[in-house]
C-alpha cells in the first residue's frame, strides 16, 4: 500500500474512533462563554475590504484575500498598515447574492513551484444560479493577476438563487487531503441525501478532485457519494484539523443551536428539515441533531443554545507563544461579533469556552480565521464597508 494511502486510512481510523471514552457520542455542552482577562494584542493590518471571506498565506510573506462580492486582493505583508492591492481575475461568473459569492480559498502546499490556489465560488450563467464549485487558479509571478487552471476541480454543490446556505470552506487535512464544508442551500432533502453534495463535509484529492483514499463510501456506485466524509449538516462554514488527527466543524443553527462538531468518518449529524422526506418545505423547527429520527446521529460537542452566535471560521491556536490558549479552537462569530476560544479534552469534549475582551463586540462581525506561518491568528471583519484584516497575538 502506498504511503499516502496508509496516512489517509490512519486519519479515517482516528476520526472514526473519536467519540467519548465509552464509545458513545459526546454530549453537547451549552455552557455560556466566560470572559477572560485582557491578554491578546490586536493589530489592524489593512482595511477598505468588502466582506473578506478567507485568507491564504503565500511563501513570500504575502497573503491572498477572497472577498464575497467576487474580488481577490493581495496583502503585501503582515505588518500594520500593509498595502492591499487588487488581483485581476475573471470572476464575472460569480453569483454574489446573499450568502453566496467568492467564498473560501486554500493555497496549494507546492505553491512556491505551482503558484496554484483553489477557491469556492457560487456560479451563475446568464444570471441563472448554477452551483457552487471549486476552481483552481494560478497567481502570476508579480501577484497582480490570476488565471484559471483547467476545468473546475469540482462542480455540482447546490446553490440557492438567494445565495442562502452556500457553505463553503476548504482546508487541508494533516494527510494533505482537501476537506470542504458545503451548505444545504436551504433544500429540505439535501443534508440527508448521500447522492448529493449539499449539507456535507467532503474529502478529496486537492490536485484531481477525486475521492481521497480511505473515504467511508468509496465502494458506493454513485461517484458523488464517494466524496462524502460526513453528512446531515446544515450550513458548516468552519473546519479545523486538530494536530494529531481530529477534525472539528463549526456549523450555523437556525434560531438556536449553532454547533461545534467533532467529525467522524461516514457519520450522520442529524439535520433533516424534510422530516424524513415527508415535507417539501424547509422546516427549521426540527432539532439541529435529530436523535429521535436518527438515533445514531452524532451529537455536537458544543451547542450555543439560544441565542445563536452565527459561528463561522475555525482554526487551532498552536505554539508556546499562545500560553494558556495553546491548543484551543478559535471560532469567529458573525451575529455574536466575537471570538470564541474552546478548550478541548484529548477526546474532543469541550472543557471551557472563553471570550477575549479584545474581540468581543469591538470590531463587528468576524468571519475568516487562519493561523499564519508566523503563529499569529488572522481574522477578517465582515461588516460590508471598510472591512479589515486583524492580526492577533498573545501578550
N, C-alpha and C positions, 0 to 999 in steps of 0.2 A: 504494500500500500504506500502511496506517495506521502511525503512528509506533510503536504498541505491538507490531505485528506485526514491524516491522523490528528492534526491540530484541530480541524473542523469538528471531527467526531468527538474529540475531547471537550470542546466548547459545548456542543449539544448535550453531551452526557452530564456535564457540570450544571448547565442551566436546568435540565430536566430534573435534577436532584435537589434544586434549591428551594425546597419547601421548608416548613417548620421541622424541628428535630425529630418529631414523631411521625413524619411523613405526611401530616395533614397540612392543607394550605394555611398560611399565616393569617391571623385575624387582623382586619384593618384597624389602624389607630385613627381616632378622630381628635386626638389631643390638640388643643389650640397652641399656636406658636408662642414661644416665650421670647420676650425682649432680652437682649444681651447688652453688656456694657460696650461702649464705643471702642472698637479695636480694629476697624478697617479704614484704609485710605482709599478715597475715590478721586480719580483724576479724569477730567474731560479731555479726551484725545482729539475729537473732531466733532463738528456739528453741521447743520444745514442739510441733513439727510431726510428722507421721507419713508417711514415705515421700513427701516433696515431689518431684514428678516433673519439674516445669518451672516457669519463671518468665517473666512477661511484663511489660515496663515500660510505664507509662502516662505521658502527657504532664505530669501534675501532680506527678510525682516519687514516686508510689506504685507498687506492683508487685503483680500477681496471682500467686498460687501455686496450682498444681494438686497435690492430694495423692491418691495412688493409691487409698486406701480410698473415694474418692468425696466429696471435700470441696474447696471453694475457700476461699482466705484472701486477705486484702489486707494487704500490708506498708505501714505508714504512711509510711515514708521509708527512706532508705538510710544511716542513721546507726546506730552500735552501740546495742543495746537498743531498737530501734524496735518500736513496738506492732504486733502481728499480731492482726487480728480476723477472725472468720469472715464469709464472704459467703453469704447464704442463696440456695439454688438447688435446684431439683427434680432431684436426682441419684439418686433411688431406683431407676432402671433401670440403674445402673452395675453391671456384673459385676466385683466386686472379688475375684478369685480368682488366687492365684499371681502371675504377671507381668502380669495384666490388671487393669484398673480405670480410673480417671481418669488419663490419661497426658499427652501433650504439649499445649501450647497456643501460640497465636500471636495477637498483637494486630493488629487492622486498622490500616493506615497512617493512615486517616482517623478514628481513634478519638476524637479531640477533638470531632468532629461526630457520628459514628455511635454511639459508645460500644460498639462491637462487638469481640468476640474469638471465636476458634474453638478448640474442644478436640477431642482424640482421646479416645474412651472406648469401652471394651468394654461391649456392650449385652446385657441379658437381659430376657426377658419371662416372667413367672410362674416364675422360677427357671431358665428354659431359655436357654442361651447362644445368641445370635442372630448377632452380628457385632461387628466393631469399626467405629466410624463417626465422622464429623466432624460436630460440632454447632456452630452459630453462636449466640452469646449476646449480650445487651445488658446492660451493667452499669448499675445505677441511678445517678443523679447523685450520691447520697451514698455510693456504693460499698458499701452494705450488703446488696444483693441483686442477683441476675442472673436474667434470664428468657430463654427460648429464642426465637429469631427464625426463623419459618417452618419449613420441613421441614429435615431434616438435609442438610448440604452434600454428603455422600457416605455411602452405606451399602454393605455387602457385603464389607468387608475381613474375611478369615476369622478365626474365633476358635476356640480350643480350650477345652473345658469346664474345663480346669485353669488356663486363662489363659496357657499356655505360648506363648512367641514371639508376643506381641501387637504388637510394634513399640512405639510409633508416634509419631514425632517430626515435627511440621510446622515449617517455617521459610520465610521469604520469600527468593526469589532477587533478584539485583540488578535484574532487569527487572520485579519486582513479582509474578511468578507464585508460586504456592504449591507448595513441594516437600514431599512427605510420604514418610517411610520406613514400610514395612509388613513385619511379620513373616510367616513362613510357617505359623504356627500348628501347627508340627510335623506338617504334612501333607506326605508324601513327594513329591507331584507339584506342589505349589503354586508353587515358585520358578521352574520351567521352563514353567509353563502361562501363556501370554500371554492366555488367556481368563479369567484370574482375577487378583485384586488382591494376593494374598499373595506375600511374598518379592520385593518390588519397591521402586523409588522412583518415585513418581507426580509429575506436573507438571500443574497445573491452575489455573483462574481462581479466585481467592480469593472472589469475590462470587457466582459462579454455579455453581461445581463442574464446569464444562465443561472439556474438554481445553484446555491452553494452546496458543496459536498456535505452530507450528513443532515440535510434538511429533513424534517419529520415526515413529509408527504412525498418524498422522492419517487415512490412507487406508484403514485396516482396517475391514472390515464390522462387527466387534464393537465396540460403544462402549466396553467396558471396556479393550480394547487401546489405544484412542486416548489413554487417560490415562497410559500407561506411558512412563516416561523410560528406565529401565534395569531389568533383571530378573536372575534367578539369584542372589538374595540369601537369606541365612538369617534373620537377625534384626537388621537395622540399627536402632540406636536413636540415632544421632547423625548430623547432617547440617549442613555448614558451607559456605556460599558464601564463596569467597575473593575479595577485591577484585580486579576485573579479569575475572571470569567463570568461573573454575574452581569446581567443587563437589566436596567430599570427604564420604565417608560412613564412619562408624565402625560396625563390624559384629561381633557376637558369633560366635566359633567354638564348636565342641563342646568337646572336651577339649584342643584345641590350635588355634592359628592364628586368634586374633582378627585382624581385618583393618582397615586403613585403605585405602579405595578412592577413586581419582580417577574420578568418574563421566563416562561418555561416552555420548552420545545413542544409544539403540537397542541398546546392547551387553549381552551376557550375561556375568555374573560367576561362572558355573560351579558353583553349588551345586545338587546333584541327588541327594538321599538315596533317590530311587526307582530309581537306577541305570538311567536311560534308560527309565523306565516299566515295568521288568521286576519291580519289587518293590513290594508293598503295605505293607511295613514301613519305618519311618523309620530308614534305615541311616546312622548318623553316623560310620561308619568311612571314608566317601568323603572325598576332599580338599575343602577349602573352595572351591578353584578347580580344577575337574576338567579339566585340559588334555588328558588322554587322550580323554575322551569329547567335550569341546568344545575343539578345538584353537584356535579363535578367541576363546575366553573371555579376559576382561581380568584379568591377574594383579593382585594387590594391590600398592600401593606400599610397604606395610609389613605384616608379619605377626608376631605375637607369638611364634610357635613354641610351645614348652612352657616354663612353664605359661602359661595364658591369664590375662589381666588383667581380663576382662569389661568391655571398653571400652564406654562409654555415650555421653554427650552430647559434642558437639564445637562449637567456635566459634573464630574467629580473633581474636588479640590485635592490635589496630591502634592506632597513635598513638605519638608520640615519647616519651611518658611511660613506655612499656614498655621503653625502652632496648634491650638485646640481645635481648629477647623480642618486639620489634615484628615483626609479620608471621608469628609462629609459630602453629601449630594447637594449641589446647588441648583435650585429651580427658580426660574423667574415667574412673576405673576403679572398679568395684564390688568385685569379689573382690580386686583389687590394692590397693584403698584408697589410691589415689594420683592425682596429676595428671601426665599425660604431655604434654610440650611437643615438638612436631615442627617442626624446621627444614626447610623445603622449598625446593628449587631452583625457578626460574621454570617449568620444565616439569612440576613436581609431584613429582619424585623426592625421597625423604626423605634429607636431608643428615645430620641428627643427631637424637637423641631424648634429652631431658633430663627429670629428675625433681627438682623443687624440694623440698628437705628439709622445708620448712614444710607441704607437702601430701603427705607420704609416710608413711602409716600413723598419722598423729596424729589424724585426725577420723573414721576408719572409712570405710565405703563412700561413695563420691562419685557423685552422679547427674547433676543438671542442671548446665549450663554455658552462661551467656549473658553477652556483653559488654553492659554497661549504657550508657545515653546519656552517662554521665559518663566513659566509657572504662574503668571498673573491670570486673573479672571477677567474676561472681556464681555461686557454686556451692552446691548443696544436698547435705547428707548423706542417706543412705538406710539408716539402721540400724534403723528401726522404732519406736524410742522416743526422745523428746526430740530429734528431728532438727532441724538448724539450717540457716540460710542464712548463707553466708560471703561477705564482700567482700574481693577480692584486688587489691592494687595493688603497683606496683613501688616498692621502696625506693630 
